[in-house]
């Protein structure tokens, strides 16, 4: 890598590292025909994340960034080909799927995670947090292999000012785990619920669900308050009290209840489409994340893209803030032994297409 390119990539990494992009919502659905579908959003209203999809062939070698701008950290070569959805620059894969069915994604985790301090003696086994998804998609087939690999490496920040992240991994068995690094120590949690947002930690989010034990789907029955009859104003009153703000704890609760009450679909594709419909409820309008009149970017949505993954069929789907049409990449149509590395903008035309209906 030449010096000019290295400096350009470092500038991109520092911009992203210091950006408080702290809103992501993940759900997991299962179809009647046995497919597990992880789906998620990624949000940031402060700038365009310049999102790309990347095609990574088998045998492709990358090297991790290190603090201070060096690019000679851990080298890793893909055993498995994969498709990733990257943010800010092509090395930073935020969500992806590999050819053997492992799904992986990172979610922002500000103020609660803490990586180990970088030690130059561990340079060869140190990897930047925003490159961990790439490493694991290229090396692992199962969540157990993810655990084994993480225990052998050192996950670090490339900028001490940056937010930490946490991760979720799902394999073809349907098993899903969450990884959080706290006090420099990796902690893994099984996630049968399948929901993940941001801070606080995953265990706290599960405990917080107990505050909403009174909620249920449907409409509350009419009753009497002394002589005063009481009746619901409309459908869905069993969910009265479900939090509607965009903070991570509220999104976690809302996602858990929307996911749990969604009718199970027959096929994987129907379940993918259901995932996009559910995640419509987590789109964040530009402006709500910042003081009134101080929105720093002219973008159409703080939810910059939404994705869903059919692991068993080898298909990753996405739509963006510039184009709500759902697009897909089928990994089974890619020869990962022959294809070249590719990084392609998700949107070349940054304007929502509108189809005009011609009335004769």
Buried (B, 14 or more C-beta within 10 A) or exposed (E): EEEEEBEEBBEBBBBBBEBEBBBBBBBBBBBEEEBBBBBBBBBBBBBBBBBBBBBBBBEBEBBBBBBEBBBEBBEBEBBBBBBBBBBBBBBBBBBBBBBBBBBBBBBBBBEBBBBBEBEEEBBEBBBBBBBBBBBBBBBBBBBEBBBEBBEEBBBBBBBEEBBBBBBBBBBBEBBBBBBBBBEEEBBBBEBEBBBBBBBBBBEEBBEBBEEBEEBEEEBBEEEEEEEEEEEBEEEEBBBEEBBEEBBBBBBBBBBBBBBEBBEEBEBBBBBBBBBBEBBEEBBBEBEEBBEEEEBEEEBBBBBBBBBBBBBBBBBBBBBBBBBBEBBEBEBEEBEBEEBEEBBEEBBEEBEBEEEEEEEE
